[in-house]
Amino acid sequence: MNRRHVLAVLAVGLLVTMAGCAAIFGGISDEELDREQDYDDLKDRDADVVIDVESGGLIGGGEFRAVYDLNDTDELSLYRSSFYREVALDIHSVRYWYPDGTELTGSELEVDQGRSSTDIRVPDGNGTLAFSGATGTRTFNLPAYTEGSYEVLLPDGYRSSNLLFGASGPSGYEREVVDDTERLYWEHNDGTINLRYYQPRDIVVFVGVVGVSVVLGGAGIAYYHRQVKRLQEKREEMGLDVDIDDDSDRGPPPGFK
């Protein structure tokens, strides 16, 4: 293979590599950035950051909506931490409001998604930014991208207070339930919010499953002991004086002494 062929192969390989990277890190489409979403109910609340968590189905996870009063912040780097590294947060339905209320959609902002973060730059650091993303089936975690007060609203009918089924972090929050919606509030938060939540009926189901398991286990043990006792009685009726208990101390069998 001459030098010209080598260069051609290298060029093709480089193009394939670049195409692969573009496919992986192609960013978020304008359709996703501009997807319809309503944030009016969250913008009216008092916390600097308000997050509403929506429940998912039996298989798929849920979603969350988040609204940030930027407080002199003109860029956010959105990410989640995995076991090995930080990964970019997938978002959609991005909106920005100037201090005077003028609205921009996500495609009108600078939104760049790389391997480790999704970066959003806004024209005025004193405006308000909103976006949506995915959550786990009954879990939610999100770093604090800005400092300030945080308010998180769990899905209607769900709770996080039971130590066995729920968890809330970081500490230092206030919890209240209003109209069947649990609300968690941090006056100041700069750490990752980690939540695990459940429905009260889950406790009833769990207790029922444990109770049934105990009953079935007890019945199995009783059945086993009855079978052993019947076997012993049959041996005695047949004149077989054989002890089914451990006879390891009786010495070797006849003929082996």
C-alpha positions as CSV (number, residue, x, y, z in Angstrom):
1,M,0.0,0.0,0.0
2,N,1.6,3.3,-1.1
3,R,1.5,6.6,0.8
4,R,-1.5,7.9,-1.1
5,H,-3.6,4.9,-0.2
6,V,-2.5,5.2,3.5
7,L,-3.6,8.8,3.6
8,A,-6.9,7.9,2.0
9,V,-7.6,5.2,4.6
10,L,-6.7,7.6,7.4
11,A,-9.0,10.3,6.0
12,V,-11.9,7.9,5.7
13,G,-11.3,6.7,9.3
14,L,-11.2,10.3,10.5
15,L,-14.5,11.1,8.8
16,V,-16.1,8.0,10.3
17,T,-14.9,8.9,13.7
18,M,-16.1,12.5,13.4
19,A,-19.5,11.2,12.2
20,G,-19.8,8.9,15.1
21,C,-19.0,11.6,17.6
22,A,-21.5,13.9,15.9
23,A,-24.1,11.2,16.3
24,I,-23.4,10.7,20.0
25,F,-22.9,14.3,20.9
26,G,-25.3,15.9,18.4
27,G,-26.9,18.0,21.1
28,I,-30.6,18.4,21.8
29,S,-32.9,19.1,18.9
30,D,-34.9,22.3,18.6
31,E,-38.1,20.3,18.7
32,E,-37.1,18.9,22.2
33,L,-36.0,22.3,23.4
34,D,-39.3,23.9,22.3
35,R,-41.6,21.1,23.4
36,E,-44.8,22.3,25.0
37,Q,-44.8,22.6,28.8
38,D,-46.6,24.7,31.4
39,Y,-44.6,26.3,34.2
40,D,-47.0,29.0,35.4
41,D,-47.9,27.2,38.6
42,L,-44.3,26.9,39.6
43,K,-43.2,30.5,38.7
44,D,-45.7,31.8,41.2
45,R,-44.1,30.1,44.2
46,D,-41.7,31.8,46.6
47,A,-38.6,29.6,46.5
48,D,-35.6,30.4,44.3
49,V,-35.8,26.9,42.8
50,V,-39.1,25.0,42.5
51,I,-39.2,21.4,41.3
52,D,-42.3,19.5,40.6
53,V,-41.9,15.7,40.4
54,E,-44.4,13.7,38.4
55,S,-44.9,9.9,39.0
56,G,-44.1,7.3,36.3
57,G,-45.7,4.1,35.4
58,L,-45.0,0.5,36.5
59,I,-42.1,0.2,34.1
60,G,-41.0,3.7,32.9
61,G,-39.8,6.5,35.1
62,G,-41.5,9.9,35.6
63,E,-40.6,13.4,34.8
64,F,-39.9,16.6,36.6
65,R,-40.4,20.3,35.9
66,A,-37.9,22.9,37.4
67,V,-38.0,26.7,37.5
68,Y,-34.9,28.7,38.6
69,D,-34.7,32.3,39.6
70,L,-31.2,32.8,38.4
71,N,-30.2,35.6,40.8
72,D,-27.3,37.0,38.7
73,T,-26.4,33.7,37.1
74,D,-26.1,33.7,33.3
75,E,-24.9,30.1,32.7
76,L,-25.9,26.7,34.1
77,S,-24.1,23.5,33.6
78,L,-26.6,20.7,34.0
79,Y,-25.4,17.2,34.9
80,R,-26.0,14.1,36.9
81,S,-23.4,12.0,38.7
82,S,-23.1,8.3,37.7
83,F,-20.9,5.6,39.4
84,Y,-17.9,6.7,37.3
85,R,-18.3,10.2,36.2
86,E,-20.7,13.1,35.6
87,V,-23.0,12.8,32.6
88,A,-24.9,15.5,30.8
89,L,-28.5,16.0,31.9
90,D,-31.1,15.3,29.1
91,I,-33.7,18.1,29.2
92,H,-36.6,19.4,27.1
93,S,-39.2,22.1,27.1
94,V,-36.7,24.9,28.0
95,R,-38.0,28.4,28.6
96,Y,-36.4,31.6,29.7
97,W,-38.1,34.8,30.9
98,Y,-36.4,38.2,31.1
99,P,-37.0,40.2,34.3
100,D,-39.8,42.1,32.4
101,G,-41.6,38.8,31.5
102,T,-40.5,38.5,27.9
103,E,-40.3,34.8,27.0
104,L,-37.7,32.9,24.9
105,T,-38.0,29.3,23.9
106,G,-35.1,26.8,24.2
107,S,-34.0,27.1,20.6
108,E,-33.5,30.8,21.0
109,L,-31.0,30.2,23.8
110,E,-27.4,28.9,23.6
111,V,-27.8,25.3,24.6
112,D,-24.8,23.0,24.2
113,Q,-24.8,19.3,25.3
114,G,-21.5,17.5,25.6
115,R,-20.4,14.3,27.3
116,S,-20.4,15.6,30.9
117,S,-22.9,18.5,30.9
118,T,-25.6,20.4,29.2
119,D,-24.7,24.1,29.2
120,I,-27.3,26.8,29.0
121,R,-26.4,30.5,28.6
122,V,-29.0,33.1,29.0
123,P,-29.0,36.8,27.9
124,D,-29.7,38.2,31.4
125,G,-28.5,36.6,34.6
126,N,-31.5,38.0,36.6
127,G,-34.1,36.3,34.6
128,T,-35.9,32.9,35.2
129,L,-35.1,29.6,33.5
130,A,-37.2,26.5,33.3
131,F,-36.7,23.0,31.9
132,S,-38.0,19.5,32.3
133,G,-36.3,16.1,32.5
134,A,-36.6,12.4,33.4
135,T,-36.7,10.8,36.9
136,G,-36.6,7.3,38.2
137,T,-39.8,5.3,38.8
138,R,-40.0,6.3,42.5
139,T,-36.7,8.2,42.9
140,F,-35.5,11.6,42.2
141,N,-32.0,13.1,42.4
142,L,-30.7,16.4,41.1
143,P,-27.6,18.5,42.0
144,A,-28.1,22.1,43.2
145,Y,-27.0,24.0,40.2
146,T,-27.6,27.3,42.0
147,E,-27.6,28.3,45.6
148,G,-30.7,29.5,47.4
149,S,-34.0,28.2,48.7
150,Y,-35.4,25.0,47.2
151,E,-38.9,23.6,47.1
152,V,-39.7,20.1,45.9
153,L,-43.3,18.9,45.3
154,L,-43.7,15.1,45.2
155,P,-46.4,13.5,43.1
156,D,-49.9,13.6,44.5
157,G,-50.5,10.8,47.1
158,Y,-46.8,9.9,47.5
159,R,-44.7,10.3,50.7
160,S,-41.0,10.1,51.6
161,S,-41.3,10.1,55.5
162,N,-41.2,6.3,56.2
163,L,-37.6,5.2,57.0
164,L,-38.1,1.8,55.3
165,F,-39.7,3.0,52.1
166,G,-38.7,6.7,51.7
167,A,-35.7,8.9,52.0
168,S,-35.0,12.6,51.8
169,G,-31.7,14.4,51.5
170,P,-29.9,16.6,52.2
171,S,-31.0,17.3,55.8
172,G,-32.3,20.6,57.1
173,Y,-35.6,20.6,55.2
174,E,-39.2,21.3,56.3
175,R,-41.9,18.8,55.3
176,E,-45.6,19.4,55.0
177,V,-48.6,17.9,53.2
178,V,-51.1,20.2,51.5
179,D,-54.0,18.8,49.5
180,D,-52.4,15.3,49.5
181,T,-49.1,16.7,48.0
182,E,-46.0,16.4,50.1
183,R,-43.8,19.5,50.0
184,L,-40.1,19.6,51.0
185,Y,-38.5,23.0,51.6
186,W,-34.8,24.0,52.1
187,E,-34.2,27.6,53.2
188,H,-30.7,27.2,51.8
189,N,-29.3,24.3,49.7
190,D,-26.1,23.7,47.9
191,G,-26.1,19.9,47.7
192,T,-27.6,17.2,45.6
193,I,-31.3,16.5,46.4
194,N,-32.0,12.7,46.7
195,L,-35.5,11.5,47.2
196,R,-37.1,8.0,47.4
197,Y,-40.9,8.1,47.7
198,Y,-43.8,5.6,48.0
199,Q,-47.6,5.4,48.2
200,P,-49.1,4.5,51.7
201,R,-50.7,1.5,50.2
202,D,-47.2,0.1,49.4
203,I,-46.8,-0.4,53.2
204,V,-50.0,-2.4,53.4
205,V,-49.0,-4.5,50.5
206,F,-45.5,-5.1,52.0
207,V,-47.0,-6.1,55.4
208,G,-49.4,-8.4,53.6
209,V,-46.6,-10.1,51.6
210,V,-44.5,-10.6,54.7
211,G,-47.5,-12.0,56.6
212,V,-48.3,-14.5,53.9
213,S,-44.6,-15.5,53.6
214,V,-44.5,-16.1,57.4
215,V,-47.7,-18.2,57.3
216,L,-46.5,-20.2,54.3
217,G,-43.1,-20.7,55.9
218,G,-44.6,-21.9,59.2
219,A,-47.0,-24.2,57.4
220,G,-44.1,-25.7,55.4
221,I,-42.1,-26.3,58.6
222,A,-45.1,-27.9,60.3
223,Y,-45.7,-30.2,57.3
224,Y,-42.0,-31.3,57.3
225,H,-42.1,-32.2,61.0
226,R,-45.4,-34.2,60.5
227,Q,-43.8,-36.1,57.7
228,V,-40.7,-37.0,59.8
229,K,-42.9,-38.1,62.7
230,R,-45.1,-40.3,60.4
231,L,-41.9,-41.9,59.0
232,Q,-40.7,-42.6,62.4
233,E,-44.0,-44.2,63.4
234,K,-44.1,-46.4,60.3
235,R,-40.6,-47.7,61.1
236,E,-41.6,-48.5,64.7
237,E,-44.7,-50.4,63.4
238,M,-42.6,-52.4,61.0
239,G,-40.3,-53.4,63.9
240,L,-37.4,-51.4,62.5
241,D,-35.7,-50.0,65.6
242,V,-33.9,-47.4,63.6
243,D,-33.2,-44.0,65.1
244,I,-33.3,-41.3,62.5
245,D,-31.4,-39.0,64.7
246,D,-27.7,-38.5,64.5
247,D,-25.9,-41.8,65.4
248,S,-22.4,-40.7,64.7
249,D,-21.3,-41.6,68.4
250,R,-22.3,-45.3,68.1
251,G,-19.1,-46.3,66.4
252,P,-18.6,-48.0,63.0
253,P,-21.2,-50.4,61.6
254,P,-20.9,-54.2,62.3
255,G,-18.1,-55.9,60.5
256,F,-15.9,-52.8,60.5
257,K,-14.8,-53.0,64.1
